[in-house]
Amino acid sequence: MFSLPFIQKSLLIGILSSVMLSYLGVYITLRRVVFVGISLAQVATCGYIFGFLINLNPYLTSFIFSLVGVFLFSSDIYSEKIPKDAIIAVAYIISLSFSMLFIAKSAKAETHLFNVFSGDILTIQPQEVYLTVVIFILFFISQVLFHKQFNFVSFDPETAEVYGYNKFLWNFVFYSILSLVFITTINTTGVIFSFGFIVIPAMFSLLVFNKIKKIFLFCCISSIFSCIIGIVWSYMFDFPTGPTIILSLFCLWLVVLGITKIFKL
Amino acid sequence: MKTKIIELKNVTVGYSKNIVLEDVNLDIFNNDFIAIVGPNGTGKTTLIHVILKKLKVLKGEVLYYNKISFGYVPQIATVEEIFPFSVYEVIKMGLYHKLRFLNKKSVEDILNEVLDYFGLESFKEKNFRELSGGLKRRVLLARALCSNPDVLVLDEPTTNLDIISEHTTMQLIKKIYQEKHKTILLATHHINTVINYAEKFCFIKDKKLDVCRKENLTEKHLKELFETNLKFENGRIIITE
């Protein structure tokens, strides 16, 4: 089955997307902003569906919506009277409500809806493969160039500012990269896949490992393996790929966690 | 010979309509040890942020007489301790803004020297989040010092520490002050923490700054400031009623 071109394409898309999501998920989890990640994904989805409604390129509308979300989540415009969580929750529920309205008025969006949620990377188009590769290259370069800034601003924003790192700027850059990754992955791999890879590998990796480099490394390795297992499972039993990959990821990490607990590694 | 390095002239500062400090004057000289003392929420961190250029003044001006570099130890509560960074990685962050001017060998040499100075070699690979409160402050001090700054700014460096760790941390700050000849600005809400260390005290009260040298610090002065009966005893201030 691995010699089939559509399997090769879906493996490539799955691996690149999951590596990007699980890597960024480590930051999201450690910064305690998991819900920001999920809200941002929902805002991107809302923009994507809006594109179908007004017959514009959904990637473009998704990007515009995401920029608004990125600005909101990376700025300090919040009131001292309410916690940041409340605003994030409002952003999530409003974008979800709009998504529902847009779906109700767009037959095209409705037909894409199942794919948006569950993902079907077995039917991926060549241009989507190219887009994912381009986004992966951008993601890779940004991490190589800016990982120090992301680390410092995430770990100790106060001191980072004293040393000249603008908190808003670096948060904006980080969330922009995250939203670009979401825009691509939501369309190709689906919402379940995107949410799952943002949270699951980071959570388990943090439970099992104690060093930041190992955490990033094993997030990426587990993502690659779960994509292979999930795609094989989906192909063999004719299931949607998003859920099979996420369940493979979850089971894989349960096994790893079990092994480390039993053998006290 | 002490020279003036920073001057706050009639500075008023605040957040939107809320004035925190009003018409404040302060001269900072090289190799000063200044304690900024005041209860929680009076504006100690605001004053520090003004000096560090993180906050713009509403009125007045802040003058820097030389190109001054700062080392900073934040309040521990603002550090996201959940990140599994090693002690070495945390200290290295203090050099991030200088990395483009340094080669790998120089970075390693500086970090090893700092680890040695602070007695942190054996903790090098340990996770920062697994350290005790006192050791965490030591690591943050090491990070602040590794870029060899002119001024060390410490925002409540002994908060939530037991008395032994507080003493050790203050002794370490004193050692840095005496051996490295740094200007120290230390904010605290406990005057007893700094009474035996600082040479100049800035008391914040009613949005104003009362600057006093240690030799001029009298019981009468402190009674007026704290509006309570107190006395000096064994180098500490004790409230008598």
Boltz contact constraints between the chains, C-beta under 6 A:
constraints:
  - contact:
      token1: [A, 30]
      token2: [B, 82]
      max_distance: 6.0
  - contact:
      token1: [A, 30]
      token2: [B, 83]
      max_distance: 6.0
  - contact:
      token1: [A, 148]
      token2: [B, 96]
      max_distance: 6.0
  - contact:
      token1: [A, 152]
      token2: [B, 93]
      max_distance: 6.0
  - contact:
      token1: [A, 152]
      token2: [B, 96]
      max_distance: 6.0
  - contact:
      token1: [A, 155]
      token2: [B, 80]
      max_distance: 6.0
  - contact:
      token1: [A, 155]
      token2: [B, 83]
      max_distance: 6.0
  - contact:
      token1: [A, 156]
      token2: [B, 79]
      max_distance: 6.0
  - contact:
      token1: [A, 158]
      token2: [B, 74]
      max_distance: 6.0
  - contact:
      token1: [A, 158]
      token2: [B, 78]
      max_distance: 6.0
  - contact:
      token1: [A, 159]
      token2: [B, 72]
      max_distance: 6.0
  - contact:
      token1: [A, 159]
      token2: [B, 74]
      max_distance: 6.0
  - contact:
      token1: [A, 161]
      token2: [B, 54]
      max_distance: 6.0
  - contact:
      token1: [A, 162]
      token2: [B, 52]
      max_distance: 6.0
  - contact:
      token1: [A, 162]
      token2: [B, 70]
      max_distance: 6.0
  - contact:
      token1: [A, 162]
      token2: [B, 72]
      max_distance: 6.0
  - contact:
      token1: [A, 163]
      token2: [B, 97]
      max_distance: 6.0
  - contact:
      token1: [A, 164]
      token2: [B, 97]
      max_distance: 6.0
  - contact:
      token1: [A, 210]
      token2: [B, 84]
      max_distance: 6.0
  - contact:
      token1: [A, 212]
      token2: [B, 84]
      max_distance: 6.0
  - contact:
      token1: [A, 212]
      token2: [B, 85]
      max_distance: 6.0
